[in-house]
Amino acid sequence: MAQLLCIGDLNADVTVGAGDQIAPGSDTQGVVALAAGGSAANVAAGAAAAGVATRFVGVVGDDLLGRLLVDELAGHGVEVRPIVRRGAASRAIAALISSTGERSMVSDLSSATVLRVSDVDPQWFEGVDWLHLTAYSWFPDGGDDLLARLCGLAHERGIGWSIDPSSAQMLRASRSVQAALTAFDRAAVMFPSLDEAAALSGVDDPTESATRLLDVAETVVVTCGADGAVVASRFRPPFAVAAIDVGVDVVNTLGAGDAFAAGFIAARLAGSTDEACASSGLRAAAAAVARPTAR
């Protein structure tokens, strides 16, 4: 059975649903929930649900929250190899959910529970056919060396790898676009959202931005929300795939991109065409937006 290795973030998601207006200095009625999250962990859970043998490596603190996060992810059928950082607190992110389900996040990438080059163990790659990474592992200090090490181990073993650029705002504000393009170079698949593709390519049109990013990745899949996805490859003309209407209201877009990546990767590992991979990803994303949590 194909083996997927996901390396990256495992954290708690604190979601706050309060419509579109929060009363400054006072109270706003809404819904606050705590759930397990983390982009790389979400992909691992989604791929395992699709029947892929999946391994996850990430850092948690030496605390109750860390143990709960590890156990929750393992409960999805994922082989979890946690790195427990002694004396550190496990991470959480805050996600503000609008009335349309759109999420805005506050992420802390400065904590002690980010992956370091010194944490990397080549044994993680045993039996692995595919590596998935997110830019949340690249944004912190030391991220360039970390991605270079992980991708180098994948290349040495002939393992294809994918990257999710993760955040258009962080791409623009915390690191240079050229640094990102250098770090993501030689990816087999890149999964940018429409905003992330625009930040990396300098153009807003999804087909043109995907095509420009083929200098970095063999295949670029731009997710476009309700407009589906655009797939560009070095080996054929780009094409669009329409979103899937599941006939339910969008509850929460948190984790939708991760669900898409999981569905796409699962189909690719099964030997499917890019069209089938994109359709698989869109089905997974359609199911994800109907959930109140990321997984």
Secondary structure, DSSP 8 states (H G I E B T S, - for coil): --EEEEEE--EEEEEEE-TT---TTS----EEEEEEE-HHHHHHHHHHHTT-EEEEEEEEESSHHHHHHHHHHHTTT-EEEEEEETT----EEEEEE-TTS-EEEE----SS-S--GGG--GGGGTT-SEEEEEGGGTSSTTHHHHHHHHHHHHHHTT-EEEEE---HHHHHHTS-HHHHHHHTTTEEEE--BHHHHHHHHS---HHHHHHHGGGTEEEEEEE-GGG-EEEEETTEEEEEE-----SS-----TTHHHHHHHHHHHHHHTT--HHHHHHHHHHHHHHHTTSSS--
